[in-house]
């Protein structure tokens, strides 16, 4: 699991068959779309941090930038979403 900012999953749990499996989908779709339109990693990290702060309501965290950067990298590398 790369991005679970409100800790919905217990350690070693998987999203499959969870009632909340789509909790972050709207944000992930936005991130993928922004990436596809050419936004930089820095812009995407800023977007993710804004979502965490302004939408989800989290306080800034020392690990937030690293978590956002890992998410951006994982989406960039996901071959399933980049087919034309």
N, C-alpha and C positions, 0 to 999 in steps of 0.2 A: 504494500500500500504506500503510495507516494504522497497523496494529499487527502488528509482527513482532519481538517483544522479543528473540528469540534469533537473529535475522538468518538465517533459513532461505533467503531469496531473495537472489540477487545483484541489484545495481542494475539497474533496468529489466526485471526478470523479472516474470512473472505467475504466479499460483497455478494456473492451468488446466493440467491434465494432469501435475501434480507428484505424486509418490507420497506426499508429506507435506501435500497440499492441505487435509486436515481437521485438521491439528495443533492449531489453536486453537479449533475449532468448539465444543467443550464449554464453553469460557469465554465465547465470544460468545453462545451460547444462554442461559447464566446471566445475562449482562449484559442481554440483550434482555428476559428474563423479569422481572428486577428493575426495569427501566425501565417495563415494562408495569404492574407492581404499584405504581408511583408513587414509587420511590426517587428521591431528588434526585441531581443531577449530582455533588455532593460525596460522597454515599454510594457512587455507582458508581465514582468515581475511587478512593476508598479500597479498594473491592473489587478493582479492577484492580491497584492497587499491592500489595495483599496476595497476589494470585495470582502476580504477578511475583516477589515476595520469598519467600513461604512455599511455593508449589507449584513454580514454575519454578526457583527458587533464585538469582535475580538479586540483585546488590547494588544498593542505592539508587543512582539515577542523577539527574543534574541535569535531564535531559529527561523523566524518567518521568512527572511530573505533567502536563506538556504533552501527551505521547503519550496518556496515559489520558483526558485531557479531549477530545482530538481523536477518539478512538475512541467515547467516549460520545456526542459530537455527531453523528458519522457514523451510529451505530446509531439515534439518535433521528430522523434525517432519512430513513432508509431506508424507503421506502414499501412495499416488498415484504413486510416482516415485520409490518406494522401492519394488515393486512386482518383483518376479523372472520370 
